[in-house]
Amino acid sequence: MSSNKKGFALVGFFVFVLLAISVGGLLIWQFWPSVSDFTPTYSPVPSLTVTPSPIRSLLPEEIVEKAWSCGNILSYQGKDYNTVKIGGQCWFAENLDYDNGCSQVVWVNNSDEGWCGYPNDTDYGEGLLYQWSAAMNSTATEDAQGLCPDGWYIPSDTEWMILEGFLGMCSGESTGCSGDIGTRGTNEGSSMAASSILWADGNLENDANFGSSGLNVLPAAGRRTDGSYYNRGEFALLWSSTKIDDYVAFRALRYPYTRVWRDGDYEAAGYSIRCIKD
């Protein structure tokens, strides 16, 4: 084959290829489905309904309860107080030692002027002695807050009886039971007391139950209405908020006895006080 014929044949071949490509492209464009024909389908996802749990605001007393519970230390007027739960009651585990200015009151024999002060004018960590009006902060209402912190109050005669009953004293007004006057019970006094170093040697501290309640009553003694002091180390005298006729009910622990003394005294006397929680 001549060179001219070979040239024509090669050109013809390339023309054929170009035509084939063009025709093929037209066919593909004409018959190939468009993008819109490929619209995807999705299985529906079930909707979830979320119902939020109701949010309840804490009441103020609940916030306090979460922040503090009986048995913890309570700070009040610059002093930390131990507390103790006995039965269903929550008590200060030490005598109140808060001076709201009552120590500036001049003592007057046989008159409740609202005085407070340390036994024999010396602070041995036993707390202050208070005339009744000072302890009650000038009110005569039973279960009054008195000088106690908010949420606390001066225990009534009945609340002292509840404490004694939990420690084992018989209830009622039978001889030796909680409602009787004078020395009652068995060894509840020893259970209420504490610190054998401070107490004079006697049956109170030598009893096996000495200090077992956690109330930790110390022998701060007291002040008589004539201004004289009881012997420190031998007595603990604690006011109630209950007034009976001309007297105020109190509790006393005495070193020769394991039991608890219940009686009444004039408001002008100076005794220790405890606080009990609402």
Secondary structure per residue as TSV (DSSP state, phi and psi in degrees):
chain	resnum	aa	ss	phi	psi
A	1	M	-	360.0	138.1
A	2	S	-	-73.3	163.3
A	3	S	H	-63.5	-30.3
A	4	N	H	-69.2	-42.2
A	5	K	H	-63.6	-39.9
A	6	K	H	-63.1	-38.3
A	7	G	H	-65.2	-44.9
A	8	F	H	-63.8	-41.1
A	9	A	H	-62.1	-40.2
A	10	L	H	-68.7	-40.6
A	11	V	H	-65.0	-42.4
A	12	G	H	-60.2	-38.4
A	13	F	H	-63.3	-44.5
A	14	F	H	-66.8	-35.9
A	15	V	H	-63.2	-43.4
A	16	F	H	-59.6	-44.9
A	17	V	H	-61.4	-43.9
A	18	L	H	-63.6	-41.4
A	19	L	H	-63.8	-40.8
A	20	A	H	-62.7	-40.9
A	21	I	H	-66.7	-42.2
A	22	S	H	-64.1	-47.9
A	23	V	H	-62.5	-42.4
A	24	G	H	-61.6	-40.8
A	25	G	H	-63.0	-41.6
A	26	L	H	-62.9	-41.9
A	27	L	H	-63.4	-42.9
A	28	I	H	-63.2	-44.0
A	29	W	H	-64.1	-36.5
A	30	Q	H	-73.5	-41.5
A	31	F	H	-106.4	-11.1
A	32	W	S	-74.1	129.3
A	33	P	-	-64.5	146.6
A	34	S	-	-74.4	170.1
A	35	V	G	-60.9	-34.1
A	36	S	G	-65.4	-22.1
A	37	D	G	-72.6	-10.2
A	38	F	G	-106.3	28.9
A	39	T	-	-59.7	117.7
A	40	P	-	-71.0	151.6
A	41	T	-	-112.9	140.9
A	42	Y	-	-121.7	141.9
A	43	S	-	-71.7	132.9
A	44	P	-	-63.5	134.4
A	45	V	-	-88.5	125.4
A	46	P	-	-61.9	135.9
A	47	S	-	-74.9	142.8
A	48	L	-	-105.7	128.8
A	49	T	-	-102.1	114.2
A	50	V	-	-101.4	118.3
A	51	T	-	-101.8	110.1
A	52	P	-	-67.1	143.1
A	53	S	-	-68.9	140.0
A	54	P	-	-64.0	137.8
A	55	I	-	-99.2	119.0
A	56	R	-	-102.4	127.9
A	57	S	-	-71.7	139.4
A	58	L	-	-72.0	138.3
A	59	L	-	-73.1	153.2
A	60	P	H	-53.9	-40.5
A	61	E	H	-69.2	-27.1
A	62	E	H	-71.9	-37.9
A	63	I	H	-62.5	-43.6
A	64	V	H	-63.0	-41.8
A	65	E	H	-64.7	-36.6
A	66	K	H	-70.8	-30.0
A	67	A	H	-82.9	-26.2
A	68	W	-	-146.0	140.5
A	69	S	-	-139.5	155.9
A	70	C	T	-58.9	135.8
A	71	G	T	108.2	-20.8
A	72	N	S	-81.8	163.8
A	73	I	-	-75.8	139.4
A	74	L	E	-115.0	124.2
A	75	S	E	-91.4	130.1
A	76	Y	E	-149.4	122.8
A	77	Q	T	51.0	44.7
A	78	G	T	81.5	8.5
A	79	K	E	-132.4	143.5
A	80	D	E	-95.4	131.1
A	81	Y	E	-116.8	133.9
A	82	N	-	-75.6	147.5
A	83	T	E	-126.6	159.7
A	84	V	E	-147.7	139.6
A	85	K	E	-96.6	123.3
A	86	I	E	-126.8	111.6
A	87	G	T	65.4	-129.0
A	88	G	T	-97.1	9.2
A	89	Q	E	-106.3	150.2
A	90	C	E	-118.1	121.5
A	91	W	E	-118.5	153.1
A	92	F	E	-62.4	136.7
A	93	A	S	-96.4	20.0
A	94	E	S	-158.8	162.0
A	95	N	-	-71.1	148.6
A	96	L	-	-65.0	142.2
A	97	D	-	-135.8	51.5
A	98	Y	-	-113.6	121.8
A	99	D	-	-107.1	107.3
A	100	N	S	-92.2	17.6
A	101	G	S	111.6	-4.6
A	102	C	G	-66.2	-22.5
A	103	S	G	-70.1	-14.3
A	104	Q	G	-86.8	-8.3
A	105	V	S	-74.0	134.5
A	106	V	-	-78.9	128.9
A	107	W	-	-67.4	134.9
A	108	V	B	-127.5	121.3
A	109	N	T	-55.1	135.6
A	110	N	T	63.7	22.5
A	111	S	B	-139.9	128.9
A	112	D	-	-82.8	98.4
A	113	E	-	-97.3	-3.1
A	114	G	-	89.1	29.9
A	115	W	-	-78.3	152.1
A	116	C	E	-144.1	155.9
A	117	G	E	-179.1	168.2
A	118	Y	-	-81.5	151.3
A	119	P	G	-56.3	125.8
A	120	N	G	54.6	27.2
A	121	D	G	61.4	25.2
A	122	T	-	-129.2	129.9
A	123	D	-	-92.0	110.3
A	124	Y	S	-110.4	20.0
A	125	G	S	82.1	16.7
A	126	E	S	-98.8	3.8
A	127	G	-	85.6	176.1
A	128	L	-	-87.2	157.0
A	129	L	E	-97.2	142.0
A	130	Y	E	-130.7	136.4
A	131	Q	-	-67.5	156.4
A	132	W	H	-61.4	-41.1
A	133	S	H	-65.4	-31.8
A	134	A	H	-68.3	-45.6
A	135	A	H	-60.5	-40.4
A	136	M	T	-85.9	-1.3
A	137	N	T	57.2	44.8
A	138	S	S	68.1	26.1
A	139	T	-	-123.0	155.3
A	140	A	-	-113.5	14.9
A	141	T	-	-78.4	128.0
A	142	E	T	-60.7	142.8
A	143	D	T	65.6	24.5
A	144	A	-	-67.6	152.1
A	145	Q	-	-63.1	-36.6
A	146	G	T	58.3	-134.7
A	147	L	T	-90.8	6.5
A	148	C	S	-73.7	162.5
A	149	P	-	-65.2	165.4
A	150	D	T	-57.3	136.7
A	151	G	T	86.5	0.6
A	152	W	E	-128.5	163.1
A	153	Y	E	-157.5	170.8
A	154	I	-	-76.8	126.3
A	155	P	-	-65.8	143.1
A	156	S	-	-79.8	171.3
A	157	D	H	-58.6	-40.4
A	158	T	H	-64.2	-38.5
A	159	E	H	-69.8	-31.5
A	160	W	H	-63.6	-39.1
A	161	M	H	-64.0	-39.7
A	162	I	H	-61.2	-43.7
A	163	L	H	-59.2	-48.5
A	164	E	H	-62.0	-37.8
A	165	G	H	-64.7	-39.8
A	166	F	H	-64.1	-32.2
A	167	L	T	-81.4	-2.8
A	168	G	T	120.3	-3.6
A	169	M	-	-74.7	140.4
A	170	C	-	-69.1	148.8
A	171	S	-	-95.9	165.5
A	172	G	S	98.4	-179.0
A	173	E	S	-101.5	12.5
A	174	S	S	-64.9	157.9
A	175	T	T	-55.1	126.8
A	176	G	T	85.7	-3.3
A	177	C	S	-95.7	175.9
A	178	S	T	-61.8	-30.8
A	179	G	T	-85.3	-1.0
A	180	D	S	-79.1	161.6
A	181	I	S	-101.0	141.6
A	182	G	E	100.3	-150.7
A	183	T	E	-80.0	127.7
A	184	R	E	-135.9	162.9
A	185	G	S	82.4	-158.2
A	186	T	S	-122.4	-80.4
A	187	N	S	-126.4	25.2
A	188	E	H	-63.4	-31.9
A	189	G	H	-63.1	-42.4
A	190	S	H	-63.5	-38.8
A	191	S	H	-63.8	-36.4
A	192	M	H	-75.7	-27.4
A	193	A	B	-79.3	171.5
A	194	A	-	-163.2	165.6
A	195	S	-	69.5	82.8
A	196	S	T	-63.8	-21.3
A	197	I	T	-65.7	-36.2
A	198	L	T	-84.0	-30.3
A	199	W	S	-79.9	141.6
A	200	A	-	-64.7	149.5
A	201	D	S	-64.2	127.9
A	202	G	S	-178.7	-174.0
A	203	N	H	-62.2	-32.2
A	204	L	H	-56.5	-52.8
A	205	E	H	-83.0	-15.3
A	206	N	H	-89.0	-3.9
A	207	D	S	-74.5	146.4
A	208	A	T	-63.8	-23.6
A	209	N	T	-88.2	3.2
A	210	F	T	-55.2	123.9
A	211	G	T	78.3	6.5
A	212	S	-	-75.0	-22.4
A	213	S	S	-78.4	-25.9
A	214	G	S	87.5	1.2
A	215	L	-	-72.9	-29.0
A	216	N	-	59.0	53.0
A	217	V	B	-77.3	127.1
A	218	L	-	-105.3	155.5
A	219	P	-	-83.6	66.5
A	220	A	-	-76.8	-5.5
A	221	A	B	61.2	-138.1
A	222	G	-	-176.4	-178.1
A	223	R	B	-123.2	127.4
A	224	R	-	-72.1	164.2
A	225	T	T	-65.3	-20.1
A	226	D	T	-86.0	3.5
A	227	G	S	96.6	-14.0
A	228	S	-	-78.7	158.1
A	229	Y	B	-104.3	144.9
A	230	Y	-	-69.3	163.0
A	231	N	-	-69.2	119.4
A	232	R	T	-65.9	140.6
A	233	G	T	92.8	-10.4
A	234	E	T	-111.6	-23.0
A	235	F	E	-137.1	151.5
A	236	A	E	-128.2	127.4
A	237	L	E	-126.2	124.5
A	238	L	E	-130.9	127.4
A	239	W	E	-69.9	154.6
A	240	S	E	-110.5	178.7
A	241	S	E	-100.5	13.1
A	242	T	E	-102.2	121.7
A	243	K	E	-102.6	130.2
A	244	I	E	-121.7	108.3
A	245	D	T	57.4	-120.4
A	246	D	T	-94.3	8.3
A	247	Y	E	-124.0	160.3
A	248	V	E	-113.9	129.8
A	249	A	E	-66.7	139.5
A	250	F	E	-140.8	170.8
A	251	R	E	-121.7	145.5
A	252	A	E	-136.7	138.5
A	253	L	E	-111.2	139.6
A	254	R	E	-132.2	136.8
A	255	Y	T	-59.6	-29.0
A	256	P	T	-79.3	-6.7
A	257	Y	-	-126.7	144.8
A	258	T	S	-88.8	-11.3
A	259	R	S	-93.3	179.9
A	260	V	E	-112.1	133.8
A	261	W	E	-93.6	129.8
A	262	R	E	-119.9	129.2
A	263	D	E	-162.0	-167.9
A	264	G	E	-130.5	152.7
A	265	D	E	-142.7	167.2
A	266	Y	-	-72.1	150.5
A	267	E	T	-59.9	-22.7
A	268	A	T	-76.6	-8.0
A	269	A	S	-73.4	162.2
A	270	G	B	-114.7	112.1
A	271	Y	B	-125.1	166.1
A	272	S	B	-77.9	162.0
A	273	I	-	-134.4	150.0
A	274	R	-	-116.0	160.0
A	275	C	-	-115.5	145.4
A	276	I	E	-125.5	145.8
A	277	K	E	-82.2	145.7
A	278	D	-	-57.3	360.0
